[in-house]
Amino acid sequence: MQLIKAWMPNVVANWSGDNGFVEAIYQTLYMTFVSALFAGVLGLILGLALIVTAENGILPHKKFYYCLDKLVNIFRSIPFVILLAVIGPFTKLIVGQTIGPTGALVPLIIGTAPFFARQVQLALVEVDPGVVEAAQAMGCSSWQIIYRVYLKEGLPELIRSATLTMISLIGLTAMAGAIGGGGLGNMAIAVGYQRFENDVTIVSLIFILILVFVIQGIGDYFMKKLQH
């Protein structure tokens, strides 16, 4: 303990309390997993809509696909920092605040869902078209094909896409935290960088990397298990 105090005095001083590391870790986990839940559901729905309404999909609809495709591209292209500011009034309408971890949830969901939707589309396009045609020939309904063919056959790739999206989301939580969202990003920038407390910045980075490695490890485990 004495060694930690000697090498990282600012980390020890900022460990607990309302603005300490414990609270920052909780805020980062809160932003990551709540945003991942909502963005995951929304992204999956959008991704499925893109795959089934495409020209060679099971429910082709040229105009709907064109509009949805462009909408996903637009929201994917907006830099996250600008998105935070642009949708501020909408965020306040939904959650009643624009700062803090809860205020960061809306932009995190809106910023992540289109990215995941595109990942879902890319994952499901790898499903063997022959299997889809066979299901159609057997008289399966569209919902049955989505559930029994796309989601089951594409599950390993969907897990890979979800893992990639969550790691990207952690980066966005750090960015949101740096401009008022709280969490480890706030610790690294507002406390560590602006106060020249380098040990706080380094330890914040280490915690973010640990979170990334844990999520990557869990994703790899389930992907390998399903592929076997």
Secondary structure as UniProt FT lines:
FT   HELIX           2..7
FT   HELIX           9..13
FT   TURN            18..19
FT   HELIX           21..53
FT   TURN            55..56
FT   HELIX           62..77
FT   HELIX           80..86
FT   HELIX           88..95
FT   HELIX           100..124
FT   TURN            125..126
FT   HELIX           129..137
FT   TURN            138..139
FT   HELIX           142..144
FT   HELIX           145..151
FT   HELIX           152..153
FT   HELIX           155..176
FT   HELIX           177..181
FT   HELIX           183..186
FT   HELIX           187..193
FT   TURN            194..196
FT   HELIX           198..227
//
